[in-house]
């Protein structure tokens, strides 16, 4: 089913106060995971007058102390179950390592909270389905933090798709490649906590926005391979993030995959933390029966007036990262308070997770796998 386009600007809501100056509705929201991405969520949410940040959760006392000092949060917990029982938030935003997404989301949904979880949705499709079932049973909303479908470039291409400018999209190529960008913080190199390396951490972003522009066809099979050749060794080359923890690094440096969809379309994916390439690449391009396109620079390739033309926008709004974080959270808040449609519901998260999982399973067994 094709997803309808939603303009990035339409996600902003002019909140009208009542005559006494009060906001009619406020979403009581708790942050679970108060590290770097959690702080970005808090910064965006604090700017929304119809959101009340009611609690923060993290297993690290220093992160909780930062929440108190930097953002004035005082109801702080090291255990999410305790927080859910005491605070009873209406919604939670999960910003933890990937391995904790599913258990926290299921517990929060069962406690009656709507849930936004950071990408990827979980560690594997089985966990995603558990989350979806919990949301269905509880009658709550489940959203995935896919901010790049809110990007102005993505929205431009989606509107062109809705206008029929591409026809049937046949082939998509996704690239999320770093020449040398192994994270030297967090747990990004630990498979047991993240589920994988650049495919699940970086590839997920480009795959989700490309899949969204395609119209979200159903994936049916996958093939791929992964390689580790640098990250598990001490770094001896100057890079933007030197001295990563090679002793605990057990994920891939490079992943290559191909996804086949029910409608016959094909997606190729390249993702790396470290690769011998000229420069980093963050992009996708595609070919359709009536036209094609590219995400960066945002371009439409088609025929017009008997001429092959490349169409570029005269203006698009800024797509800076903070704005994208704000856009996806604004959509979540609007869904919770005003029943607006979610741009990245749990079903979208499951579809992307199934693609990633398929590539990893294919790499492990050495042949194509069904999704």
C-alpha positions, 0 to 999 in steps of 0.5 A, a space after each residue: 500500500 502506498 503511503 500518502 505524503 505528509 509535508 514536513 511543515 504540516 507537522 507543526 501545530 499551532 497550540 491555542 491556549 484557553 482564555 486563562 492561558 492554559 493549554 487544553 491538553 498536555 501529553 505526560 511523557 517519560 524519557 527512557 534512556 537519557 544518553 545522547 539521543 535522549 537529550 535530543 528528544 528532551 530538547 525537542 519536547 521541551 519546546 512543545 507547550 502541549 507536552 509535560 516531561 514527567 520522568 527520566 529513566 537511565 541505569 547510569 546515575 551520571 545520566 540522571 544527574 545530567 537530566 536534573 542539571 541540564 533540563 530540570 527533571 527531578 522525577 528520575 529512576 534507574 528502573 523503568 518498571 518502577 517508573 511506569 508503576 509510580 508515574 503512570 505516564 501517558 507516553 514514553 520515548 525509548 532511547 536505549 540500546 537496541 536490545 532493550 527496545 522490545 522489553 521496555 516497549 511491551 511493558 510500557 504498552 501493557 501499562 497503558 502508555 503510547 510508545 515511541 521507540 528509537 530506530 531500529 524498532 528492535 533486535 529482530 522481527 520476532 521482537 517487533 511482532 511482540 511489540 505490535 501485538 502488545 500495542 494491539 492488545 492494549 489499544 495503544 499507539 506504537 511509533 518508530 523513530 524514523 526521522 528521515 522520512 520527515 526530511 524535505 528531500 524525502 517529502 519532495 520525492 514522495 509528493 512526486 511519487 503521489 503525482 505519478 511522476 515515477 510510475 512503478 519504482 523498479 530498482 532502488 540503491 541505498 548507500 550509508 557508507 562511512 570511510 572511517 566512522 566506527 563509533 568510539 562511544 556507546 555500545 555500537 560495536 557490541 552485537 549482543 546489545 545492538 543486533 549488528 553493525 552499520 546495517 542495523 545502525 546506519 543502513 536502517 535510516 536510508 532503507 526506511 526513507 527509500 522504502 517510504 518513497 517506494 510506497 512501502 511494498 512488502 519485502 519477500 526475500 533477501 540476500 547479502 554478506 557482511 565482513 569485519 576487517 578493521 573494527 576488531 583491530 586497534 586503530 592506527 589511522 587518523 580518523 574522526 572517532 579514533 580509539 574505539 573499543 576494538 576488544 569488544 567489537 564483534 559487528 560487521 564493518 561492511 554489509 551488502 544486501 539485496 531485497 526483493 519485494 512482492 511487486 517485483 521491485 529490488 532494493 540494494 543496500 550498502 552500509 559501512 562503519 569502515 570502507 576503503 572509499 573516496 568519501 562518506 556517502 549518505 544517499 539513495 537513488 531509484 529508477 521507475 517506469 516513468 521517471 527516477 530520482 535521487 535523494 541528495 541532491 534531490 532530483 527527479 529524472 524524467 522526460 518532458 516535451 520530447 526532452 530528457 530532463 533533470 528537475 531540481 527544487 528551487 527551494 526546500 526547507 532545512 533538513 538539519 538533524 534537530 529539526 528532523 528529531 522535532 518533526 518525528 516527535 511532533 507527529 507522535 505527540 499529535 497522534 497521541 493527543 489529537 489522533 493524527 496518523 503516525 508517519 512511522 507506525 510499528 508496521 513500518 518498523 517491522 518491514 524495515 527490520 525484516 529486510 535487515 534481518 534477512 540480510 544478516 540471515 543470508 550472510 550467516 547461511 550463504 544463500 537467499 532467504 525468505 522474509 
